[in-house]
């Protein structure tokens, strides 16, 4: 189901690096989240609106493969694609690229299950599914 990608640019901040000036590995998961939120926004919905309707998207799986290092002050592109979508599960695919060369820095994916406010599995609203798939 991989469709078009949404790109979002981030500059690596000093606070995101270790003593060697290299982006700390956990920040890549934060960048995945930023990419996911921007992907949804581009598709016409804001995650907070979904929560107001009583839905939650809980992460069930995360994969991240590190290929190169992002460093302080690098501009990186978070490229996000929808990988899979069904009534209760959504998967996203990510590529973190160095902007000036489009060199692959990291790649990964996240999988999410839809829950209600009591943390029980729930089907996503049809309108939301249509927006993401469109």
Backbone as CSV, one residue per row, in Angstrom:
resi,resn,N_x,N_y,N_z,CA_x,CA_y,CA_z,C_x,C_y,C_z
1,UNK,0.815,-1.193,0.000,0.000,0.000,0.000,0.857,1.255,0.000
2,UNK,2.151,1.161,-0.045,2.999,2.350,0.059,2.599,3.363,-1.006
3,UNK,2.278,4.551,-0.562,1.832,5.625,-1.446,2.835,6.761,-1.397
4,UNK,2.375,7.936,-1.823,3.272,9.088,-1.860,3.779,9.437,-0.463
5,UNK,4.927,10.068,-0.471,5.571,10.440,0.791,5.329,11.910,1.090
6,UNK,5.348,12.221,2.366,5.310,13.592,2.854,6.683,13.870,3.469
7,UNK,7.340,14.931,3.035,8.649,15.311,3.565,8.503,16.452,4.557
8,UNK,9.290,16.376,5.626,9.332,17.446,6.614,10.786,17.647,7.006
9,UNK,11.220,18.886,7.031,12.619,19.206,7.306,12.826,19.549,8.777
10,UNK,13.911,19.015,9.330,14.283,19.283,10.718,15.774,19.619,10.740
11,UNK,16.149,20.605,11.553,17.568,20.890,11.776,17.941,20.259,13.116
12,UNK,19.012,19.477,13.126,19.446,18.799,14.346,19.916,19.848,15.345
13,UNK,19.255,19.872,16.495,19.587,20.839,17.544,20.684,20.283,18.455
14,UNK,21.397,21.177,19.074,22.490,20.787,19.976,21.993,19.848,21.075
15,UNK,20.819,20.119,21.613,20.262,19.308,22.696,19.950,17.881,22.251
16,UNK,19.912,17.637,20.954,19.611,16.301,20.428,20.869,15.480,20.172
17,UNK,22.031,16.023,20.539,23.290,15.337,20.228,24.024,14.896,21.493
18,UNK,24.972,13.997,21.286,25.824,13.555,22.389,27.105,14.397,22.406
19,UNK,28.081,13.992,23.213,29.321,14.767,23.325,30.103,14.845,22.022
20,UNK,29.853,13.912,21.118,30.566,13.901,19.842,29.839,14.702,18.770
21,UNK,28.710,15.319,19.131,27.948,16.096,18.165,27.067,15.262,17.262
22,UNK,26.880,13.980,17.610,26.067,13.047,16.824,24.671,12.969,17.442
23,UNK,23.653,12.953,16.596,22.277,12.858,17.092,22.095,11.577,17.897
24,UNK,21.574,11.731,19.094,21.311,10.616,19.999,20.262,9.705,19.379
25,UNK,20.458,8.394,19.484,19.639,7.427,18.747,18.140,7.529,19.028
26,UNK,17.737,7.860,20.238,16.309,7.919,20.577,15.586,9.071,19.881
27,UNK,16.322,10.091,19.473,15.697,11.218,18.786,15.103,10.833,17.443
28,UNK,15.599,9.768,16.851,15.041,9.327,15.579,13.574,8.925,15.745
29,UNK,13.237,8.352,16.880,11.836,7.992,17.138,10.980,9.243,17.296
30,UNK,11.541,10.278,17.902,10.833,11.561,18.005,10.632,12.131,16.599
31,UNK,11.644,12.042,15.755,11.527,12.551,14.391,10.488,11.750,13.611
32,UNK,10.396,10.431,13.869,9.335,9.628,13.247,7.968,10.194,13.641
33,UNK,7.814,10.524,14.915,6.542,11.080,15.380,6.227,12.405,14.687
34,UNK,7.228,13.252,14.536,7.028,14.515,13.836,6.582,14.242,12.394
35,UNK,7.245,13.320,11.740,6.873,12.968,10.371,5.453,12.436,10.281
36,UNK,5.075,11.606,11.232,3.718,11.034,11.267,2.668,12.122,11.458
37,UNK,2.926,13.041,12.374,1.972,14.128,12.624,1.834,15.012,11.387
38,UNK,2.947,15.308,10.721,2.898,16.136,9.516,2.215,15.400,8.366
39,UNK,2.428,14.101,8.277,1.745,13.303,7.253,0.235,13.410,7.448
40,UNK,-0.219,13.201,8.673,-1.653,13.280,8.969,-2.195,14.679,8.689
41,UNK,-1.438,15.689,9.076,-1.862,17.071,8.833,-2.024,17.328,7.333
42,UNK,-1.077,16.837,6.533,-1.163,16.989,5.072,-2.389,16.273,4.508
43,UNK,-2.798,15.201,5.181,-3.961,14.432,4.735,-5.272,15.032,5.239
44,UNK,-5.186,16.087,6.038,-6.386,16.808,6.408,-6.932,16.582,7.795
45,UNK,-6.146,15.947,8.669,-6.640,15.828,10.031,-5.509,16.020,11.023
46,UNK,-5.884,16.418,12.216,-4.930,16.626,13.303,-5.214,15.566,14.361
47,UNK,-4.161,14.937,14.823,-4.304,13.832,15.770,-5.121,14.229,17.007
48,UNK,-4.957,15.435,17.483,-5.705,15.894,18.662,-7.216,15.821,18.415
49,UNK,-7.637,16.062,17.176,-9.063,15.960,16.851,-9.559,14.528,16.982
50,UNK,-8.720,13.577,16.590,-9.072,12.162,16.737,-9.227,11.810,18.214
51,UNK,-8.323,12.326,19.052,-8.410,12.082,20.496,-9.681,12.683,21.091
52,UNK,-10.077,13.859,20.626,-11.309,14.486,21.124,-12.528,13.626,20.835
53,UNK,-12.433,12.808,19.779,-13.537,11.912,19.420,-13.480,10.595,20.194
54,UNK,-12.481,10.443,21.078,-12.389,9.239,21.903,-11.519,8.135,21.340
55,UNK,-10.672,8.450,20.375,-9.784,7.458,19.764,-8.338,7.738,20.160
56,UNK,-7.557,6.666,20.276,-6.122,6.772,20.548,-5.387,5.851,19.580
57,UNK,-4.213,6.249,19.161,-3.367,5.381,18.344,-2.141,5.007,19.167
58,UNK,-2.129,3.789,19.655,-1.021,3.313,20.486,0.017,2.612,19.611
59,UNK,1.275,2.911,19.855,2.363,2.257,19.124,2.493,0.822,19.621
60,UNK,2.489,-0.127,18.680,2.668,-1.533,19.040,4.034,-2.071,18.641
61,UNK,4.631,-1.476,17.612,5.941,-1.906,17.136,6.699,-0.710,16.581
62,UNK,8.012,-0.724,16.794,8.904,0.284,16.216,10.139,-0.437,15.711
63,UNK,10.565,-0.057,14.514,11.832,-0.547,13.972,12.605,0.666,13.489
64,UNK,13.904,0.659,13.758,14.762,1.723,13.239,16.122,1.123,12.906
65,UNK,16.541,1.324,11.673,17.849,0.861,11.215,18.698,2.097,10.934
66,UNK,19.812,2.203,11.646,20.697,3.361,11.527,21.740,3.064,10.455
67,UNK,21.866,3.962,9.482,22.787,3.758,8.366,23.976,4.711,8.414
68,UNK,23.751,5.935,8.863,24.782,6.968,8.967,24.456,7.826,10.185
69,UNK,25.273,8.803,10.471,25.034,9.672,11.622,24.521,11.034,11.187
70,UNK,23.511,11.509,11.883,23.110,12.912,11.761,23.909,13.662,12.816
71,UNK,24.326,14.865,12.487,25.165,15.652,13.388,24.526,17.000,13.674
72,UNK,25.025,17.616,14.720,24.541,18.939,15.103,24.524,19.862,13.893
73,UNK,23.416,20.565,13.725,23.168,21.571,12.705,22.922,21.009,11.307
74,UNK,22.930,19.682,11.147,22.534,19.096,9.858,21.057,19.377,9.611
75,UNK,20.708,19.599,8.371,19.298,19.615,7.972,18.968,18.202,7.508
76,UNK,17.952,17.627,8.107,17.525,16.295,7.701,16.074,16.355,7.232
77,UNK,15.761,15.461,6.339,14.399,15.321,5.837,13.816,14.065,6.459
78,UNK,12.628,14.200,7.040,11.878,13.042,7.523,10.851,12.744,6.436
79,UNK,11.040,11.656,5.737,10.132,11.251,4.649,9.223,10.146,5.201
80,UNK,7.927,10.420,5.208,6.949,9.515,5.820,5.963,9.030,4.770
81,UNK,5.703,7.724,4.814,4.711,7.102,3.929,3.772,6.235,4.755
82,UNK,2.549,6.123,4.273,1.611,5.168,4.843,1.962,3.806,4.267
83,UNK,2.201,2.832,5.127,2.582,1.507,4.650,1.376,0.578,4.590
84,UNK,0.602,0.519,5.681,-0.586,-0.336,5.741,-1.681,0.394,6.491
85,UNK,-2.911,0.065,6.140,-4.050,0.692,6.791,-5.215,-0.274,6.776
86,UNK,-5.775,-0.534,7.953,-7.040,-1.249,8.029,-7.858,-0.621,9.144
87,UNK,-8.974,-1.206,9.483,-9.890,-0.550,10.427,-9.296,-0.320,11.812
88,UNK,-8.338,-1.140,12.221,-7.781,-1.003,13.569,-6.283,-0.778,13.615
89,UNK,-5.595,-1.000,12.518,-4.133,-0.909,12.518,-3.655,0.038,11.417
90,UNK,-2.602,0.786,11.739,-1.957,1.679,10.773,-0.448,1.470,10.893
91,UNK,0.221,1.384,9.756,1.686,1.310,9.752,2.236,2.442,8.893
92,UNK,3.300,3.056,9.393,4.002,4.109,8.665,5.439,3.669,8.421
93,UNK,6.006,4.169,7.342,7.397,3.899,6.976,8.121,5.244,6.930
94,UNK,9.369,5.262,7.394,10.129,6.511,7.491,11.518,6.354,6.879
95,UNK,11.986,7.433,6.268,13.375,7.550,5.836,13.872,8.898,6.345
96,UNK,14.987,8.868,7.058,15.652,10.094,7.489,16.817,10.296,6.532
97,UNK,16.817,11.440,5.851,17.811,11.715,4.817,18.558,13.003,5.121
98,UNK,19.850,13.029,4.824,20.608,14.271,4.909,20.161,15.127,3.733
99,UNK,19.698,16.336,4.019,19.056,17.163,3.000,19.951,17.463,1.812
100,UNK,21.183,17.866,2.051,22.025,18.322,0.945,22.392,17.205,-0.029
101,UNK,22.404,15.951,0.419,22.805,14.853,-0.456,21.710,13.799,-0.620
102,UNK,20.630,13.931,0.125,19.595,12.904,0.227,20.219,11.550,0.577
103,UNK,21.270,11.601,1.395,21.932,10.401,1.885,21.064,9.780,2.976
104,UNK,20.858,8.468,2.916,20.050,7.779,3.912,20.795,7.728,5.240
105,UNK,20.162,8.264,6.280,20.738,8.243,7.620,20.102,7.128,8.445
106,UNK,18.785,6.999,8.340,18.073,5.953,9.074,16.774,5.646,8.353
107,UNK,16.268,4.449,8.591,14.973,4.064,8.044,14.258,3.216,9.078
108,UNK,12.937,3.279,9.050,12.200,2.506,10.028,10.720,2.498,9.764
109,UNK,9.997,1.943,10.718,8.547,1.920,10.625,7.937,1.854,12.018
110,UNK,6.704,2.268,12.086,5.925,2.152,13.315,4.581,1.534,12.958
111,UNK,4.045,0.771,13.903,2.705,0.199,13.741,1.876,0.648,14.930
112,UNK,0.619,0.985,14.667,-0.267,1.553,15.682,-1.597,0.812,15.676
113,UNK,-2.148,0.641,16.869,-3.486,0.070,16.998,-4.419,1.160,17.520
114,UNK,-5.628,1.147,17.052,-6.621,2.118,17.502,-7.281,1.603,18.777
115,UNK,-7.345,2.463,19.786,-7.962,2.132,21.074,-9.003,3.183,21.424
116,UNK,-9.958,2.777,22.261,-10.903,3.763,22.784,-10.330,4.353,24.069
117,UNK,-11.096,5.179,24.739,-10.588,5.866,25.931,-10.358,4.932,27.108
118,UNK,-10.843,3.685,27.024,-10.587,2.691,28.081,-9.503,1.696,27.647
119,UNK,-8.804,2.012,26.557,-7.714,1.194,26.013,-8.160,-0.149,25.454
120,UNK,-9.380,-0.209,24.947,-9.867,-1.404,24.258,-9.794,-1.145,22.748
121,UNK,-9.448,-2.177,21.963,-9.380,-1.993,20.512,-10.703,-1.459,19.954
122,UNK,-10.569,-0.564,18.984,-11.728,0.104,18.406,-11.443,0.360,16.932
123,UNK,-12.448,0.277,16.104,-12.282,0.597,14.691,-12.176,2.108,14.516
124,UNK,-11.316,2.498,13.610,-11.156,3.917,13.292,-12.388,4.429,12.560
125,UNK,-12.692,5.719,12.708,-13.824,6.283,11.966,-13.574,6.209,10.456
126,UNK,-14.625,5.930,9.709,-14.520,5.822,8.253,-13.938,7.084,7.617
127,UNK,-14.339,8.244,8.119,-13.837,9.503,7.544,-12.321,9.604,7.688
128,UNK,-11.810,9.177,8.821,-10.363,9.187,9.067,-9.652,8.243,8.114
129,UNK,-10.198,7.026,7.953,-9.611,6.051,7.037,-9.578,6.598,5.611
130,UNK,-10.654,7.239,5.197,-10.718,7.802,3.854,-9.687,8.917,3.670
131,UNK,-9.515,9.763,4.687,-8.541,10.854,4.590,-7.127,10.306,4.462
132,UNK,-6.787,9.307,5.262,-5.439,8.752,5.204,-5.176,8.040,3.883
133,UNK,-6.154,7.297,3.403,-5.974,6.517,2.181,-5.986,7.393,0.922
134,UNK,-6.617,8.574,1.032,-6.797,9.436,-0.149,-5.578,10.155,-0.609
